[in-house]
Structures are given as C-alpha cells and as structure tokens.
Amino acid sequence: MTTTELASATLSALFTDFDPEAAARLLATDYIQHNTGVPTGAAPVLGFIPDLEASGISVTTHRVLIDGDLAVFHNTYGSAHAFGAPALVAFDVFRVANGEVVEHWDNLQPPEAPNASGRTMTDGPTEVTDLDRTDANKALVADFARTVLVGGDFGRIDHYFSPELIQHNPWWGDGLEALGAGFAAQAEQGNALRYDRIHHVIGQGNFVLIMAEGTLGDTPTAYYDLLRLDEGRVVEHWDVISEIPAEMAHDNGKF
C-alpha cells in the first residue's frame, strides 16, 4: 500500500468503520503517539475504538498532502466529545514505514465563526497542483518560518506573501495588512503569538504545512500553519492552534 492508502485506511478504520481488526493490521505495535491525551502504542488506540463508535464521532477530510513517508490530513471531527469538544478542526499527520503506520501527530481546535472576510477554518481550494514546485515551495516556506516566524523579521514578510493573502484564521480577515495588524493587536493585548521552534515543514506541490511550537501570551502553544503557494508566493493560509499541556499521556512530547 502507498503512503496515501495506508494513512487513509487507518483514518477510516478508526473514525468511519470503527474496525479494531483492520486498525490492528495497519498500526505498528510500537506506534508512536503524539496526541497529548492518548497513550503511546497501538493497544490504547485499538481499545479506544468502541468508545469512539459509541460517541458518534465523524470525520470529514478537506485536504490531503503526501510528502514521502508522511501524510497530512486537514480534517473536521463532528460529535468530538471523546476529545473534549462538540466539533474540532484538526491536522493529522501520519508517518508510515514497512507497510504500517508507525507515528501520529495532531493539532486540534474547536471551529470558530467565519472571519471578517467570511472565510471558515476549512473552506477554500483543495486540489494539489504544481508538483514540480514542491521542493522550491518547501524551501521558501522554511526560509519564511526561520526569518519571520522565529526570527521576528516581519519587515520581510512581503518577500514571501502576496499582499492579497486569503485568510482562514478566524481572528483576522484577508490581506497582508490585516495579518500584520492582527499580530500587533495580539501583542498589545498581552497575548502575543511567538514561534520558538519549527519542527517539521511538510509539502506537496502548492501546499506546505509548518508544525511549530512557541507561546500564545504565556501559554506553551502548538502552531500548525497550512500555506498555499502560487508562482513563488504564499497566497492562502489556514491554521490550527492549541495549548501544549504540561502533562501528557506519554513521554513522546507533542512533536
């Protein structure tokens, strides 16, 4: 099975078919878990499946991108009370090896109302294009992450972003000016967004995902930012932001 097939089958076994036998065939026994509330290993996940089915949880996948042995799913979970909310927007990242899913990361956030431009956290283009630009797009985004997000050089942001940026973050509307104003307003309110470390930059064609950690105000925070690029500029942005808890159900860390 391909990376896409393995990851998609695993997502279906867990959240659509609720099939422990299928999931057991797909998950490595020593499956590495980074969801902060679920213990590591396949056994805890398999044991949780009946509870997931009883909860009525559902999953809708909006986007999928594949980068080597990594598969990224941009999802919405409905009836997500098993994970602490009526609904959650998520990025799920699976790593595969030797015909099994061996590792999982995610970031979860309750959906909010459409932003000032009327955009939701998940709408917009879904098609992966420009496969020949994958490496160039990943390199540009990695440089943006180092220079602007971690380095704080926001004067360089127009080198990477279109001024007509299409925005899906629920706090801010479209445009590069609104993005800058949003960051400034957060800082003035004592709730500044700070990126301290970039853990992964994953991309396929016109889509690139940044997985990073930092702080929101004083709170340790995980930032997952999905960017769509066109002709060497970032033209669209989605994100999921969540707190990193001090205690987790395993020792693997969030990243």
ABEGO torsion letter per residue (X at the ends): XBAAAAAAAAAAAAAAAGBAAAAAAABBAABBBABAABBBEAAAAAAAAAAAAAAGBBBBBABBBBBEABBBBBBBBBGAAAAGBABBBBBBBBBBBGGBBABBBBBBBBBBBBBAAGBBAABEBABBBGAAAAAAAAAAAAAAAAAAAAAGBAAAAAAABBAABBBABAABBBEAAAAAAAAAAAAAAGABBBBABBABBBBBEABBBBBBBBBBEABBBBBBBBBBBBGGBBABBBBBBBBBBABBABAAEAX
